[in-house]
Amino acid sequence: MTQPAIIGGKPLFPDGVPFVRPPAPPLERVMKRLEPSYNRGMLTNGPLVRELEDAATERLGTRHAVAVSSCTAGLMLVLRALEPAGPVLVAGFTFSATAHAVAWCGRRPLFAECDPRSFQLDVADSADRMRRTGDVGAILATHLFGAPCRVEDIEALAAEVGVPAAFDAAHAFGARRGDRPVGAFGVAEVFSMSPTKPVVAGEGGIVATNDDAVAESVRIGRDYGNPGDYDTLFVGLNARMSEMHAAVALESLADLAETAAARSAIAQRYTERLAGVPGIAVQHIDPGDVSSWKDFTIQVDEEALGVGRDALAAALRAEGVDTRCYFDPPVHLQQSHATGERLPVTEAVAARVVSLPIYPALPLRTVDLIAEAVARVHEHAEAVGATQAARP
């Protein structure tokens, strides 16, 4: 096996492999769909938004799908509708926006541990923290990297303590928990349609819910809290989706079966090629579940691989491969939310995981070579580790 580029070998990808290439639908299709609204001067909150909401409702199997300007705005509006009486339980291992939405609604995030294999919210630890805190007002769990969390356990815990459960489904459009699509769990689930997601709008989100009151509150809330007569019912947001973003989203949704199949094939190929590399573990997904594969995330066992996560990421970077180390630091240690509380399992996971490139246009041959690059690092671990140790 040839030497890794980080210790003098020839880079596998001199032109580079980007971490993501948004699966944007063809521009001519988007423009054709947008043109009627544009010509009529309807640039926001128009018929294409309604069409997208209808399509999402059908796809997700929910009574309502409300289009908003972003997933974060959707989370804020859902929490505003729920009006939790106390802190909101969230995972420490999640994107900062989950906790930001809680704080923006005037509630304190109560951080809980993640499972060390699936990276999802640890329900047993959550239950213990909720019992000790005593006044938790809601649970906001995340479907990590596109894989469903254990929704039935979270719903059961919420029912046991008498609080609503909602889900940050930013990564998970197209995912399934068993035979049920993500979207209809809890009081509401909120999806993102930003450029890295399975369905893209440029920017945008969808609030999916079977609760009529929550849906109505989100619809009013996205338009400043204005029910239509300018006598605002509550302090809302400007969180409307534009017709341009809805046009992109509708065309992206039309391609979802194809792009999802491509992501799944890439994830399967990575899994197969990395299976024999010591110290590399793929995110655990429960049997029967379907991930959207928004990200393909591996966990590094430094002792078995021979180097740690940071050294592996540096070695891949030298080969021309872009990666991401989500979510490090975990949100409970970030300056915006730091309380001094420690979550040892979450912190260990955050220090060991790295996400590899995955997007529909990524060739399987490139996947093979990225896996080969990981294997190279193990074969030359001592030299790679020494190179990293010598860096300032």
C-alpha positions in Angstrom: 0.0 0.0 0.0 1.4 3.4 -1.0 2.3 6.0 1.6 -0.3 8.5 2.7 0.2 12.0 1.3 0.7 13.4 4.8 4.0 11.6 5.0 5.2 12.2 1.5 3.0 10.1 -0.8 1.2 11.4 -3.8 -2.3 12.8 -3.0 -5.1 10.7 -4.2 -7.2 13.7 -5.1 -4.9 16.6 -6.2 -8.0 18.5 -7.4 -9.8 17.9 -4.1 -13.0 16.1 -3.1 -15.5 18.6 -1.5 -17.4 17.6 1.5 -20.7 18.4 -0.1 -22.2 19.4 -3.5 -25.8 20.4 -3.0 -28.1 18.3 -5.2 -29.6 21.4 -6.8 -32.3 20.5 -9.4 -31.8 21.8 -13.0 -32.2 25.5 -13.3 -34.5 25.3 -16.3 -37.0 23.2 -14.3 -36.9 25.6 -11.4 -37.4 28.6 -13.6 -40.3 27.0 -15.5 -42.0 26.3 -12.3 -41.4 29.7 -10.8 -42.3 31.7 -13.9 -46.1 32.0 -13.3 -45.7 33.2 -9.8 -43.0 35.6 -10.8 -45.0 37.1 -13.7 -47.9 37.6 -11.4 -45.7 39.4 -8.8 -46.2 36.8 -6.2 -42.8 36.4 -4.7 -43.5 35.1 -1.2 -46.1 32.9 0.5 -47.8 32.1 -2.8 -49.2 29.1 -4.7 -45.9 27.3 -4.9 -45.6 27.4 -1.2 -49.0 25.9 -0.9 -48.1 23.2 -3.5 -44.9 22.4 -1.6 -46.9 22.1 1.7 -49.4 19.7 0.0 -46.6 17.6 -1.5 -44.8 17.4 1.9 -48.0 16.5 3.6 -48.6 13.6 1.2 -45.0 12.5 1.4 -44.7 12.6 5.2 -48.2 11.3 6.0 -49.2 14.2 8.2 -52.3 16.4 8.5 -50.2 19.5 8.1 -46.9 20.6 6.6 -46.1 24.3 7.1 -43.4 25.9 5.0 -41.1 28.3 6.8 -37.9 30.3 6.0 -35.6 27.9 7.9 -35.6 24.9 10.2 -34.5 27.1 13.1 -37.4 29.4 12.6 -39.7 26.4 12.5 -38.3 25.1 15.8 -38.8 28.5 17.4 -42.4 28.6 16.2 -43.1 25.1 17.4 -41.8 25.9 20.8 -43.7 29.1 20.9 -46.9 27.1 20.1 -46.1 24.5 22.8 -45.2 27.1 25.5 -43.2 24.8 27.7 -43.5 25.6 31.3 -39.9 24.8 32.1 -36.5 23.9 30.6 -36.5 21.9 27.3 -34.5 18.7 27.2 -32.1 18.5 24.2 -29.1 16.4 23.4 -25.7 17.9 24.0 -24.6 16.2 20.7 -26.7 18.2 18.2 -26.3 21.3 16.0 -26.4 24.5 18.0 -29.6 25.6 16.3 -31.6 23.1 18.4 -30.5 24.8 21.6 -30.6 28.3 20.0 -34.3 27.8 19.3 -35.0 26.9 22.9 -33.1 29.9 24.2 -34.8 32.3 21.8 -38.1 31.2 23.2 -37.0 32.1 26.7 -36.4 28.6 28.0 -33.2 27.0 29.2 -31.9 24.0 27.3 -31.4 21.0 29.6 -28.6 19.0 28.0 -28.5 15.2 28.1 -26.1 12.5 27.0 -26.0 10.7 23.6 -25.7 7.0 23.0 -22.1 6.1 22.2 -22.9 4.0 19.1 -25.9 5.7 17.5 -25.0 9.2 18.7 -28.7 9.7 19.3 -30.3 11.1 22.5 -29.8 8.7 25.4 -33.3 8.1 26.7 -32.3 6.6 30.1 -29.9 9.5 30.8 -32.7 11.9 29.7 -35.2 10.3 32.1 -32.7 10.6 35.0 -32.0 14.2 34.3 -35.7 15.0 34.0 -36.4 13.4 37.3 -33.6 15.3 39.0 -34.6 18.6 37.4 -38.3 18.2 38.1 -39.7 21.0 36.1 -38.9 20.1 32.4 -41.4 21.6 30.0 -40.8 19.6 26.8 -38.4 17.3 25.0 -36.8 18.3 21.7 -34.8 15.3 20.3 -32.8 15.3 17.1 -32.5 12.7 14.3 -28.7 12.7 14.0 -27.1 12.7 10.5 -30.4 11.6 8.9 -30.9 8.4 11.0 -34.1 8.2 13.1 -33.7 8.3 16.9 -35.7 6.0 19.0 -38.9 8.0 18.8 -41.2 5.6 20.6 -38.9 5.6 23.7 -38.8 9.4 23.6 -42.6 9.6 23.2 -43.1 7.2 26.1 -40.8 9.2 28.3 -42.7 12.4 27.4 -46.0 10.8 28.1 -44.7 9.5 31.4 -43.8 12.9 32.7 -46.7 14.7 31.0 -44.8 17.0 28.6 -44.8 17.3 24.8 -42.1 15.8 22.6 -41.0 17.4 19.3 -38.2 16.5 16.9 -35.5 18.4 15.2 -35.6 16.5 11.9 -33.3 18.9 10.0 -31.3 16.0 8.5 -34.1 13.5 8.1 -36.4 14.2 5.2 -36.9 10.7 3.6 -35.8 8.8 6.7 -38.0 6.0 8.1 -38.4 4.5 11.6 -39.4 1.0 10.7 -42.3 1.3 8.3 -43.2 4.9 9.3 -41.7 8.0 7.7 -40.1 10.5 9.9 -42.4 13.4 10.1 -45.5 12.2 12.1 -43.8 11.6 15.4 -44.3 13.6 18.5 -46.3 16.9 18.5 -44.2 18.2 15.5 -41.1 17.5 13.5 -39.2 20.2 11.8 -37.1 19.7 8.6 -34.4 21.7 7.0 -34.1 22.4 3.3 -30.7 24.2 3.4 -28.1 23.3 0.7 -26.6 20.3 2.6 -29.9 18.5 3.1 -31.6 15.7 1.2 -34.3 18.1 -0.1 -33.0 21.6 -0.9 -34.7 24.9 -1.2 -31.7 27.1 -0.9 -32.9 28.0 2.5 -36.2 26.8 4.0 -37.9 24.4 6.3 -41.0 22.4 6.9 -43.0 22.0 10.1 -44.8 18.7 10.0 -47.6 18.0 12.5 -50.9 16.3 13.1 -51.8 18.9 15.7 -54.2 21.5 14.3 -53.5 24.1 16.9 -49.7 23.8 16.5 -50.1 24.1 12.7 -52.3 27.2 13.0 -49.9 28.8 15.5 -47.0 28.2 13.2 -48.8 29.6 10.1 -49.7 32.7 12.0 -46.4 32.9 13.7 -44.4 32.8 10.4 -46.2 36.1 9.4 -45.3 38.1 12.5 -48.2 36.6 14.5 -50.6 38.3 12.2 -53.9 36.4 11.6 -54.7 38.5 8.6 -56.1 41.7 10.1 -52.8 43.1 11.4 -53.9 42.7 15.0 -51.0 40.4 15.9 -51.9 37.7 18.3 -48.4 37.2 19.7 -44.8 38.1 18.9 -44.2 36.2 15.8 -41.4 36.1 13.2 -40.9 37.0 9.6 -40.4 33.3 8.7 -42.3 33.1 5.4 -40.9 31.0 2.5 -40.5 32.7 -0.8 -41.9 31.4 -4.1 -38.3 31.1 -5.4 -37.3 28.8 -2.6 -40.5 26.8 -2.9 -39.8 26.3 -6.7 -36.4 24.9 -5.9 -37.8 22.7 -3.1 -40.6 21.3 -5.3 -38.1 20.3 -8.1 -35.7 18.8 -5.5 -38.5 16.8 -3.9 -39.4 15.4 -7.4 -35.8 14.1 -7.5 -35.8 12.7 -4.0 -36.2 9.0 -4.9 -33.2 9.2 -7.2 -30.9 11.2 -4.9 -31.9 9.1 -1.8 -30.9 5.9 -3.7 -27.6 7.5 -4.6 -26.9 8.5 -1.0 -27.8 5.0 0.2 -25.5 3.3 -2.3 -22.6 5.6 -1.3 -23.2 4.8 2.4 -23.4 1.1 1.7 -20.1 1.3 -0.3 -18.4 3.2 2.5 -19.6 0.6 5.0 -18.4 -2.3 3.0 -15.0 -0.8 2.2 -14.3 0.4 5.8 -15.5 -2.8 7.4 -12.0 -4.3 7.6 -10.2 -1.2 8.9 -9.4 -1.6 12.6 -10.7 1.3 14.8 -13.4 2.5 12.4 -17.0 2.2 13.4 -20.0 3.4 11.3 -22.9 5.1 13.1 -25.2 2.4 14.4 -28.7 2.5 12.9 -31.4 0.2 14.3 -32.4 -2.7 12.0 -35.3 -1.9 9.8 -34.7 1.9 10.0 -33.8 3.9 6.9 -31.4 6.9 7.1 -31.6 9.8 4.7 -27.7 9.7 4.9 -27.5 13.5 5.2 -24.1 12.6 6.6 -21.9 9.5 6.6 -20.2 9.6 10.0 -17.6 7.3 11.4 -16.2 7.0 14.9 -12.4 6.5 15.4 -10.9 4.2 18.1 -7.4 5.7 18.4 -5.9 2.6 20.0 -7.1 0.3 17.2 -6.6 2.6 14.3 -3.2 3.8 15.6 -4.1 7.5 15.4 -6.9 9.7 16.6 -9.7 11.4 14.8 -7.8 14.7 14.3 -4.9 12.9 12.8 -7.1 11.0 10.5 -8.9 14.2 9.3 -5.5 15.8 8.7 -4.4 12.8 6.7 -7.5 12.9 4.6 -7.1 16.6 4.1 -3.6 16.0 2.7 -5.1 13.5 0.2 -7.5 16.3 -0.9 -10.6 15.0 1.0 -12.7 17.5 2.8 -14.4 16.3 6.1 -16.4 17.7 9.0 -16.0 17.0 12.7 -19.6 17.4 13.9 -20.4 18.4 16.6 -17.1 19.4 18.2 -17.3 21.1 20.6 -20.7 19.8 21.6 -23.3 22.5 22.1 -23.2 22.3 25.9 -19.6 23.4 25.8 -20.0 26.2 23.2 -19.8 29.8 24.4 -23.4 30.4 23.6 -24.7 27.7 26.0 -21.9 26.8 28.3 -23.1 26.1 31.9 -20.1 24.3 33.3 -21.9 21.0 33.3 -20.0 18.1 31.7 -21.4 15.2 29.6 -18.5 12.7 29.4 -20.1 10.3 26.9 -21.1 13.2 24.5 -17.7 14.8 24.8 -15.9 11.5 24.0 -18.1 11.0 21.0 -17.6 14.5 19.8 -13.8 14.0 19.9 -13.9 10.8 18.0 -16.4 11.3 15.1 -15.7 12.5 11.6 -18.1 12.8 8.6 -16.9 11.8 5.2 -18.1 13.3 1.8 -21.5 12.1 0.7 -23.7 13.6 -2.0 -25.5 12.1 -5.0 -22.8 13.1 -7.5 -20.0 11.4 -5.6 -18.6 8.6 -7.7 -18.4 5.2 -6.1 -14.8 4.9 -7.3 -14.0 8.1 -5.2 -15.7 6.4 -2.2 -13.4 3.4 -2.7 -10.3 5.6 -2.8 -11.4 7.6 0.3 -11.8 4.2 2.2 -8.4 3.2 0.9 -7.0 6.5 2.3 -8.4 5.6 5.7 -6.8 2.2 5.5 -3.5 3.8 4.5 -3.5 5.8 7.7 -3.9 2.6 9.7 -1.1 0.9 7.8 1.2 3.9 8.4 -0.2 5.0 11.7 3.2 5.4 13.5 4.5 7.8 10.8 1.2 9.6 10.5 1.0 10.1 14.3 4.6 11.4 14.4 3.8 13.9 11.7 0.9 15.2 13.6 2.8 15.3 16.9 5.5 17.4 15.2 3.0 20.1 14.1 2.8 23.3 16.2 
